[in-house]
Every structure is written in C-alpha cells, then in structure tokens.
Amino acid sequence: MTNHPLFVIFFMVGTAVFFTGLAWRLFLYGRGQWDFRALGRGVLSTLFTRKILQFVRSLFLDGILQRRLFGQDKLRWLMKVLIMIGYPGILIAGHLKVEMMAQFEKMPHLIRFFYAPFCDYYYFRDGSTVSLGISDALFAVSFDLFGAMILTGEFIAIYRRFVAKTSKFKSSIGDILAVNLLGGWFILRFFCEATSILTYSLQAAVAQYWFVSFGLSKVIAPLGLPWSSLNYPLWSLSGLFLAALVAAIPFNKKLWHIITIPVVMLINLMPKEAFGPGTRKGSLSLSIKDLIALDSCVKCGSCVDVCPVFTQTKQLEITMGGFFKNLQSFIRRAYGLPGFYLVPGKTQGLLKECSEQSYLCTLCGRCETVCPAFIDLKDLRIEAREFMVDKGAYPPAVDRVVETVDRVHNIVGEPTEDRAMWVQALGGVPEQMFQKEKAEVIYFVGCVASYFPMTKRIPQSFVQILVKAGVDFTLLGGDEWCCGFPMIAAGMKQKAGALMRHNLEKVKQKGAKAVVFTCPSCHHTWNEQRHGEIEIFHATQFIKKLIDEGKIRFKGNPAKVTYHDPCDLGRTSGVYDAPRQILKAIPGVELVELVRNREESRCCGGGGDLEMIRPDLSAALAETKIEEIKATGADLLISACQQCLRTILSTARKKKVPIVAMDITEFVLKNMDG
C-alpha cells in the first residue's frame, strides 16, 4: 500500500481544503476586536477550572442530546440526536478499528487517519484470511448502526425541510448541499460495503454483522452486475463524497456550525472581560465572540415563532436568523477577502437594511430561551447595534435621546432637580426621609417612574412600604441620573459609562449597603456592573425579604389577579418566584397565570428602545399583550415594571380597552395591614 488508493487521496485533498477554509474563517474572526492576554486568561480560567466540567456536561446534554429541542419539537429533536450521536460514533469507531488492523501497523498514525473511513474495504478484501473476532463483530454492528442513525436523521431532515416545510426560512443551495453531502456519503458507503460483500463472496456468518450492508447486498445481488469491477470505483466515489463533505465544512453555514456550537458553549462559560475591547483591535467593532456566534446561527427558525415583533410584521429579516444572515453578508463583503477589492459603495445598501432591521427588536430575550445553539442573542443584538453606531448607520431618534441624556441626564428631557417632584403628593411621610446624608438603603427610582404621571404611583407606593417597614432608606433625588440602559440598548454603551460611574459614586457617598429598584432595566444594568459590597435588589426581592422578616403583614383581599413577567426582570434577571410569592402571601388573592408566563412571557412592546423608533409597532405589541391579559378573566393585572405598566395602560387608553392594572408595589401597599 505504498501508493494510496484514490479514495484516500480524495480524502486528503478534501482535508487540505478544509484547513484552507479554516484559515479563512480565522482570518475573518481575527478582524474583530480581541486582546491576546484577556482572551488567554479567559481560556485558561475555563479550561483549567471546574468550568470545564460544566462545559463537558453542557456539550453532552445540550450539544449531543439536544435537551432544549426535546420540549419544542420531538421530531426535530430525534433528527438532531440521531445525527449528533451517529457521526461522532462512526468517527470514533473507524479510528479505533484502523488502529487495531494488522494491514495498517506499519503506517504512521497521521496516514491511518485518512484510511479510517475506508477500513472496511480492506477487511472485506482480506476477509477470507482474517478471522472474525468479537471486537470485529462489535465494530461491524456499530458501523452500520451509526450509519443507519445518520441516514434516518437525514431522511427526517429532508422530510421536515422539503416535504412538511416546517422552516419559515427558504432553503438555500447551501442547505440542500449540506443534506446531500451528509446523507450521500453514507448511502454510498452502504453500497460500497454491499458490493464488497458480493465481490469477495463473504460468508453470511461474517457479513451479517454489517446488517444494513448485508441486507442491501441481498437486494442488489439479483441484478447480476460486475461487482468486482464496480467495487473500487464505488469506494472511490464514496471517498470523493467524503472529501467534498469535509472540504465544504468551513464554507457551508449548516456544516460549519458543527464546529462553532461547541465553541459557543465554551465561550458562554468564559468571563465577559475575555472578549472586551483590548490593546489589539481589528477593523471590526464586533468581538471574536460575536463573529463566532453569528456563524453558529443556521436559521433553524426556533426564534421565529416566539418573536413578538415577527408576529406583527411577518418579516423574517427582523428575526434573529434573518437579521444575522444579512449582517454576515455585509461583514463578509466588507471585511472578508472580497472587501479588499470590492468598491465600498457596493455594501452601503445592505448596511442600511441591517441598520433598520437591528433596531426592530424589543430585546425581550424570548428567542434566547429556545435557541438550540445557546447563542447569547440579546447581547449579540446589542453588539450589532453598536456596530451600526460605529458605522454611522442608526435611527435619528437615537441621537435625540443621547442629546437629551447628555443635557439633563434623563430620557424625558425634564430638569434633573425635578426627579423627586412626586414626593410632594405624599402625605404622612416625613420629608427628611428623602434627604438623608447617610442611609442603609438607596431607592433608585428610574427615569420612567420619576417623570411620567402615569407611573408616579409606583415610587409613591414603594417609599410608603419602606417607611411602614421601618427601612433606613433615602433617595438620590437630583443626583440620580439615568442608569444608562437606553444608551446600551441603542448601541452606545460608551455613553452609558459616565452615567453609571456617577450613580455609583453618589450611592457610595451615602454609605449605602444596598440599592433597590422598581425598574427591572435599571436593576439589570446595575447587576451587570461591579459595585463592591453593595447589594442589588429589585423591589419584589426586597419586599419578599421584608415579608420573611415579619416587617410586612397583609389583610385579606378576595381579588382575582394575573401577573405579567417583565422581560428584564424575568428572562434577563431570573426573578420569577419573588413576585408570585408576594401575591400568594396576601390572603384571599387568587393568582391566574397568563397563557404565556415566566420564561415564555410575551413582551409588552415597551423595551429595546422600540417605542422611540417605531411607536406604532410598540403599541401593536402592547395590544396583543392586552388581549392575552383579558383572556384570563382576571379583575386586575399586576406587573413589576414601570415601563410595562406605562406601555400597557397607554395603549389601552388609546384603543379604549377597559383594563385595570397596577404595579406590585401599589398592590402591596393597598393590602398591608396597619
């Protein structure tokens, strides 16, 4: 075997093309933001700590067993699991087998790698002189079992995509190519094994362990074809298919995600600092993490059905899969190899489309809960907006908000000194409660509750709760600035930095040990920052703590209520139980859950800066939410977000829909005993 057979040569060439494509991918990733030291520390802190065990567990449960898909679509789950178990299984079995075969003992291990997929060719050829051991029988069964699993998975994929047409995205040539290459190689392999069985007249007692190929040989034997003449050409053709499959991996999105998804799972365990802007920046404002995540999205469509904006617009381009496809097209044209010779103006039209699509999103994070690739979709959407800002392609409304915040440090445009005007309507609360130089707790009110008349009842209620519970608290008043979330959501994180530093400094000056928020977006923004010993609470968490400490008691109230999970409180911060525990602690209250609740809660339409960019779309989302609320038959809607409450009530008034809604702080105050 000094001269390699054609099928091995094909495989070698395909592998060479694969590594060429891999270099091209790495070249594109390298054009993003990265810092060698930060990235190196992130990798080391993940690979050589207990996090690696989390990665292995996630890789097995989520990468191979696809547990997230199990609850979404059983047939799709079966398809993925069969393929995800079949391919690694056949690769491992083939390489173990070739290491044990005497025919390859004198070959270097690297060369054996290229013979592994074709080891059965040599076993069948020498079958009359080689005895069938237990290990040989096990390998034979495993080869055909894994192959049958892969083909079954591929047939399910073909049925779902081309017959049932379950995907809302149109199948591309790349999709068709991926399916044909993945399944075609194994169909050919089974035919190769069948012709080898017939060519070498392998005894049934031996051939039966290749149960698929043996059965196929029985079917084709009556054709009476010159099997010995066809055997080698068929094996060579299978080698060509395998070579094409391997070569296509870096160039085909459907195949490349096989590589990137495990990388994304590993990246998700690494500290965010590993991917922040560093000393070595590429020409792209997106990080390496962002570029790899973009490559991991294969437009599977999981995000489409749960996207609240898509339910209104029916535009696939605004869903994560559709938007990422267009964004990738722009990046490849402008920053990939074509970017060196394409005229810059050629990409401007696509950039404009990407800009419009990137802001048609509430950043609700619902898509993230169903993404089988575990991509951090919400953060990636924000990073994409930052990219648009860097390119100067963003809605004019963003500039207006930024100018307003720069001028008066809030999104409304009102004077900063008027932030605490709502306290003047309070009776029975000592004024000095809001003007303490030092306090254990700071109540951070937020822009919406401070300035919008519709939501001023929220801070008014919450401070009364704190007073009645005997909490040592104060406000920042005119020293409170916007938390920075609207800037972050708009893609202007750098603008938010000064706001966050100012607020943290003012809190430290008060000597506070805790900060409490009635706004989930403010709460989440603070949670993302480092603030030393200061504890961060949402109002629901703090109220629950006061209940547990016996500082809040309730009187009875036979009310039938439903609760809306705010996106930034629920999906973003993971606070689901505290609000429900509060409501259940009030005697007589009957909690009726919305059809979509907790992780599956439908967005009210008020997030992600959508209201300032497309107020009509924001209102349409709120109207859909109101219909869902009305369907519960509840007397009262309870929320725990001032923006949700404002969005829902504003839309209800405009549409003249009767609905009673209040924040959970109002409901708690109303039902407090004493």
ChimeraX attribute file (.defattr): number of C-alpha atoms within 10 A of each C-alpha:
attribute: neighborCount
match mode: 1-to-1
recipient: residues
	/A:1	7
	/A:2	5
	/A:3	7
	/A:4	12
	/A:5	14
	/A:6	16
	/A:7	24
	/A:8	25
	/A:9	18
	/A:10	22
	/A:11	26
	/A:12	20
	/A:13	15
	/A:14	23
	/A:15	21
	/A:16	15
	/A:17	20
	/A:18	21
	/A:19	15
	/A:20	14
	/A:21	17
	/A:22	17
	/A:23	13
	/A:24	16
	/A:25	18
	/A:26	13
	/A:27	14
	/A:28	20
	/A:29	22
	/A:30	17
	/A:31	19
	/A:32	21
	/A:33	23
	/A:34	25
	/A:35	19
	/A:36	13
	/A:37	13
	/A:38	18
	/A:39	20
	/A:40	12
	/A:41	14
	/A:42	19
	/A:43	17
	/A:44	11
	/A:45	17
	/A:46	21
	/A:47	15
	/A:48	10
	/A:49	10
	/A:50	10
	/A:51	15
	/A:52	15
	/A:53	13
	/A:54	15
	/A:55	21
	/A:56	15
	/A:57	12
	/A:58	18
	/A:59	18
	/A:60	14
	/A:61	13
	/A:62	20
	/A:63	23
	/A:64	17
	/A:65	19
	/A:66	21
	/A:67	16
	/A:68	18
	/A:69	20
	/A:70	14
	/A:71	10
	/A:72	13
	/A:73	11
	/A:74	11
	/A:75	15
	/A:76	17
	/A:77	19
	/A:78	20
	/A:79	21
	/A:80	22
	/A:81	22
	/A:82	22
	/A:83	24
	/A:84	20
	/A:85	16
	/A:86	24
	/A:87	16
	/A:88	13
	/A:89	17
	/A:90	21
	/A:91	16
	/A:92	12
	/A:93	19
	/A:94	22
	/A:95	18
	/A:96	13
	/A:97	18
	/A:98	24
	/A:99	17
	/A:100	12
	/A:101	13
	/A:102	9
	/A:103	14
	/A:104	18
	/A:105	12
	/A:106	8
	/A:107	14
	/A:108	9
	/A:109	14
	/A:110	8
	/A:111	13
	/A:112	18
	/A:113	19
	/A:114	20
	/A:115	25
	/A:116	21
	/A:117	24
	/A:118	21
	/A:119	19
	/A:120	23
	/A:121	19
	/A:122	15
	/A:123	18
	/A:124	23
	/A:125	16
	/A:126	14
	/A:127	19
	/A:128	14
	/A:129	9
	/A:130	11
	/A:131	10
	/A:132	14
	/A:133	10
	/A:134	9
	/A:135	11
	/A:136	17
	/A:137	16
	/A:138	13
	/A:139	20
	/A:140	21
	/A:141	17
	/A:142	20
	/A:143	25
	/A:144	23
	/A:145	18
	/A:146	22
	/A:147	25
	/A:148	20
	/A:149	20
	/A:150	27
	/A:151	22
	/A:152	18
	/A:153	24
	/A:154	21
	/A:155	15
	/A:156	19
	/A:157	21
	/A:158	18
	/A:159	13
	/A:160	16
	/A:161	18
	/A:162	14
	/A:163	10
	/A:164	10
	/A:165	14
	/A:166	13
	/A:167	15
	/A:168	14
	/A:169	16
	/A:170	11
	/A:171	13
	/A:172	9
	/A:173	9
	/A:174	15
	/A:175	16
	/A:176	14
	/A:177	17
	/A:178	19
	/A:179	17
	/A:180	16
	/A:181	19
	/A:182	21
	/A:183	22
	/A:184	18
	/A:185	22
	/A:186	20
	/A:187	18
	/A:188	19
	/A:189	26
	/A:190	23
	/A:191	22
	/A:192	27
	/A:193	26
	/A:194	27
	/A:195	29
	/A:196	29
	/A:197	28
	/A:198	22
	/A:199	17
	/A:200	16
	/A:201	14
	/A:202	18
	/A:203	12
	/A:204	11
	/A:205	8
	/A:206	19
	/A:207	25
	/A:208	17
	/A:209	19
	/A:210	25
	/A:211	18
	/A:212	20
	/A:213	23
	/A:214	24
	/A:215	14
	/A:216	17
	/A:217	21
	/A:218	12
	/A:219	11
	/A:220	14
	/A:221	13
	/A:222	8
	/A:223	8
	/A:224	7
	/A:225	11
	/A:226	11
	/A:227	19
	/A:228	13
	/A:229	11
	/A:230	15
	/A:231	22
	/A:232	18
	/A:233	14
	/A:234	20
	/A:235	24
	/A:236	22
	/A:237	19
	/A:238	26
	/A:239	26
	/A:240	21
	/A:241	25
	/A:242	26
	/A:243	25
	/A:244	22
	/A:245	26
	/A:246	23
	/A:247	23
	/A:248	23
	/A:249	23
	/A:250	23
	/A:251	17
	/A:252	18
	/A:253	20
	/A:254	22
	/A:255	23
	/A:256	19
	/A:257	22
	/A:258	16
	/A:259	14
	/A:260	19
	/A:261	22
	/A:262	20
	/A:263	17
	/A:264	22
	/A:265	21
	/A:266	20
	/A:267	21
	/A:268	16
	/A:269	17
	/A:270	20
	/A:271	16
	/A:272	13
	/A:273	13
	/A:274	23
	/A:275	21
	/A:276	18
	/A:277	17
	/A:278	16
	/A:279	12
	/A:280	11
	/A:281	17
	/A:282	19
	/A:283	10
	/A:284	21
	/A:285	21
	/A:286	25
	/A:287	24
	/A:288	24
	/A:289	22
	/A:290	24
	/A:291	21
	/A:292	22
	/A:293	24
	/A:294	22
	/A:295	21
	/A:296	25
	/A:297	26
	/A:298	19
	/A:299	22
	/A:300	16
	/A:301	21
	/A:302	21
	/A:303	23
	/A:304	25
	/A:305	13
	/A:306	20
	/A:307	23
	/A:308	27
	/A:309	23
	/A:310	18
	/A:311	14
	/A:312	13
	/A:313	13
	/A:314	13
	/A:315	13
	/A:316	18
	/A:317	21
	/A:318	24
	/A:319	26
	/A:320	27
	/A:321	20
	/A:322	21
	/A:323	22
	/A:324	25
	/A:325	18
	/A:326	18
	/A:327	19
	/A:328	15
	/A:329	17
	/A:330	21
	/A:331	18
	/A:332	14
	/A:333	19
	/A:334	22
	/A:335	19
	/A:336	17
	/A:337	13
	/A:338	12
	/A:339	15
	/A:340	11
	/A:341	9
	/A:342	13
	/A:343	11
	/A:344	11
	/A:345	9
	/A:346	12
	/A:347	16
	/A:348	13
	/A:349	11
	/A:350	16
	/A:351	22
	/A:352	15
	/A:353	17
	/A:354	27
	/A:355	23
	/A:356	18
	/A:357	22
	/A:358	25
	/A:359	25
	/A:360	22
	/A:361	26
	/A:362	24
	/A:363	25
	/A:364	24
	/A:365	25
	/A:366	23
	/A:367	23
	/A:368	21
	/A:369	18
	/A:370	21
	/A:371	19
	/A:372	21
	/A:373	23
	/A:374	20
	/A:375	24
	/A:376	18
	/A:377	22
	/A:378	21
	/A:379	15
	/A:380	20
	/A:381	22
	/A:382	22
	/A:383	23
	/A:384	24
	/A:385	26
	/A:386	24
	/A:387	19
	/A:388	24
	/A:389	18
	/A:390	15
	/A:391	13
	/A:392	12
	/A:393	18
	/A:394	23
	/A:395	16
	/A:396	10
	/A:397	14
	/A:398	20
	/A:399	14
	/A:400	13
	/A:401	20
	/A:402	19
	/A:403	15
	/A:404	16
	/A:405	23
	/A:406	17
	/A:407	14
	/A:408	16
	/A:409	23
	/A:410	28
	/A:411	23
	/A:412	16
	/A:413	16
	/A:414	17
	/A:415	13
	/A:416	20
	/A:417	12
	/A:418	12
	/A:419	23
	/A:420	20
	/A:421	13
	/A:422	19
	/A:423	17
	/A:424	10
	/A:425	9
	/A:426	14
	/A:427	10
	/A:428	7
	/A:429	15
	/A:430	10
	/A:431	12
	/A:432	9
	/A:433	14
	/A:434	19
	/A:435	14
	/A:436	14
	/A:437	12
	/A:438	16
	/A:439	21
	/A:440	14
	/A:441	23
	/A:442	25
	/A:443	24
	/A:444	26
	/A:445	29
	/A:446	24
	/A:447	24
	/A:448	21
	/A:449	24
	/A:450	27
	/A:451	23
	/A:452	15
	/A:453	11
	/A:454	15
	/A:455	22
	/A:456	20
	/A:457	21
	/A:458	25
	/A:459	25
	/A:460	22
	/A:461	19
	/A:462	23
	/A:463	24
	/A:464	18
	/A:465	22
	/A:466	21
	/A:467	15
	/A:468	16
	/A:469	17
	/A:470	12
	/A:471	15
	/A:472	15
	/A:473	23
	/A:474	24
	/A:475	23
	/A:476	21
	/A:477	19
	/A:478	14
	/A:479	14
	/A:480	24
	/A:481	25
	/A:482	26
	/A:483	29
	/A:484	26
	/A:485	22
	/A:486	25
	/A:487	23
	/A:488	21
	/A:489	25
	/A:490	27
	/A:491	24
	/A:492	24
	/A:493	17
	/A:494	12
	/A:495	16
	/A:496	22
	/A:497	14
	/A:498	14
	/A:499	21
	/A:500	18
	/A:501	13
	/A:502	15
	/A:503	20
	/A:504	18
	/A:505	11
	/A:506	16
	/A:507	25
	/A:508	16
	/A:509	12
	/A:510	19
	/A:511	15
	/A:512	20
	/A:513	16
	/A:514	19
	/A:515	24
	/A:516	22
	/A:517	25
	/A:518	25
	/A:519	25
	/A:520	26
	/A:521	27
	/A:522	23
	/A:523	24
	/A:524	20
	/A:525	18
	/A:526	21
	/A:527	14
	/A:528	9
	/A:529	11
	/A:530	9
	/A:531	15
	/A:532	8
	/A:533	9
	/A:534	16
	/A:535	13
	/A:536	20
	/A:537	21
	/A:538	25
	/A:539	24
	/A:540	25
	/A:541	20
	/A:542	18
	/A:543	25
	/A:544	21
	/A:545	16
	/A:546	18
	/A:547	17
	/A:548	11
	/A:549	10
	/A:550	10
	/A:551	16
	/A:552	22
	/A:553	16
	/A:554	16
	/A:555	13
	/A:556	13
	/A:557	13
	/A:558	10
	/A:559	15
	/A:560	16
	/A:561	20
	/A:562	24
	/A:563	24
	/A:564	25
	/A:565	28
	/A:566	32
	/A:567	30
	/A:568	23
	/A:569	22
	/A:570	22
	/A:571	20
	/A:572	18
	/A:573	18
	/A:574	12
	/A:575	20
	/A:576	18
	/A:577	13
	/A:578	17
	/A:579	23
	/A:580	18
	/A:581	14
	/A:582	18
	/A:583	21
	/A:584	13
	/A:585	16
	/A:586	20
	/A:587	14
	/A:588	14
	/A:589	15
	/A:590	16
	/A:591	17
	/A:592	15
	/A:593	16
	/A:594	22
	/A:595	13
	/A:596	15
	/A:597	15
	/A:598	21
	/A:599	18
	/A:600	19
	/A:601	20
	/A:602	25
	/A:603	27
	/A:604	28
	/A:605	31
	/A:606	26
	/A:607	23
	/A:608	23
	/A:609	25
	/A:610	21
	/A:611	17
	/A:612	17
	/A:613	17
	/A:614	14
	/A:615	14
	/A:616	13
	/A:617	19
	/A:618	28
	/A:619	23
	/A:620	19
	/A:621	24
	/A:622	25
	/A:623	21
	/A:624	18
	/A:625	22
	/A:626	20
	/A:627	11
	/A:628	15
	/A:629	23
	/A:630	17
	/A:631	11
	/A:632	17
	/A:633	13
	/A:634	20
	/A:635	16
	/A:636	20
	/A:637	23
	/A:638	23
	/A:639	22
	/A:640	26
	/A:641	29
	/A:642	29
	/A:643	23
	/A:644	25
	/A:645	23
	/A:646	22
	/A:647	21
	/A:648	23
	/A:649	24
	/A:650	15
	/A:651	18
	/A:652	18
	/A:653	11
	/A:654	9
	/A:655	11
	/A:656	10
	/A:657	14
	/A:658	11
	/A:659	16
	/A:660	12
	/A:661	20
	/A:662	20
	/A:663	24
	/A:664	27
	/A:665	26
	/A:666	21
	/A:667	19
	/A:668	21
	/A:669	20
	/A:670	14
	/A:671	16
	/A:672	15
	/A:673	12
	/A:674	9
